[in-house]
């Protein structure tokens, strides 16, 4: 019996060390929570009716933690013409891996009405757009976002448009004003 006790005592420090190293390795290789990633901002819907342009943006939080948005700046351009622009304080909490929408309504310029009218009438099949901007978050400061896509008319819904993203940029934190 004493032989077994001595034998176990001789293995105990080595066994503890191996178990400790295995625990550290498992923790290091475990799932990482994504933080600090910019949201994916897209156009949910856009409509032109009664001289007003309404745009609903979808903001997807791609992080594993909640995102507290305090302000947003977003601009949509088509062929160097500013289709819509919004810059405002926005108190918006988006849970981890979730999305929220917000709506902007404005009076568009004449060239914007002409472009969307030609799209609605079928004179052009789509309008290539660029969407870019940034959000101010409590957690990470300014985070930039950017993407390219196309606007298409919604069949059976005059004055309504949808978007399809063709290229999104993976951007990083932006501290510049």
C-alpha positions, 0 to 999 in steps of 0.5 A, a space after each residue: 500500500 505504501 508503495 502505491 501511495 509513493 507512486 501516486 505522489 510521484 505522478 501527482 505534480 506531473 499530472 497536475 501540470 498536464 491538466 493545468 496546461 490542457 485547461 489553458 490550451 482549451 481556454 485559448 482555443 475556445 470560441 472568441 467573442 467578436 467585438 469592435 466590428 463595424 455594423 453592416 448597414 444596408 437599404 431595406 426599402 426605398 420609396 418615392 411618393 408624393 415628392 418624398 423619398 423614404 429610405 429604411 436602413 437595416 443595421 446588422 450588429 455582427 458582434 458577439 456583444 451588444 452595440 450602443 449606437 449614439 449617432 449615425 452618418 450615412 450617404 447613398 450615391 448613384 453616379 456621383 449624385 447624392 441620392 440620400 444623406 442622413 447624419 443624426 444622433 440616434 439612440 439605438 441598442 442592437 443586441 449581439 448578432 441582431 439587427 434593427 431598422 431606422 427610417 429617413 424621409 426627405 425631399 429629394 433633389 430634381 436629379 434624384 427624382 429623375 433617376 428613380 423615375 427612369 428606374 421605375 419606368 424601366 428605362 434602366 434596369 438598375 442603378 448602381 449605388 455606393 453606400 458609406 458612412 459611420 456610426 458612433 458607438 459607446 463601446 468602440 467610438 467611430 466605426 466606418 462602413 461601406 458597400 456597393 450594390 444596385 437598386 431595382 424597382 419592386 414589381 407591382 409596387 410603383 415608386 418602391 425600390 429594393 437593393 442588392 449588395 454586390 460588394 461590402 468592405 471590411 472596415 476598421 475602427 475610425 477615430 478621425 472626425 
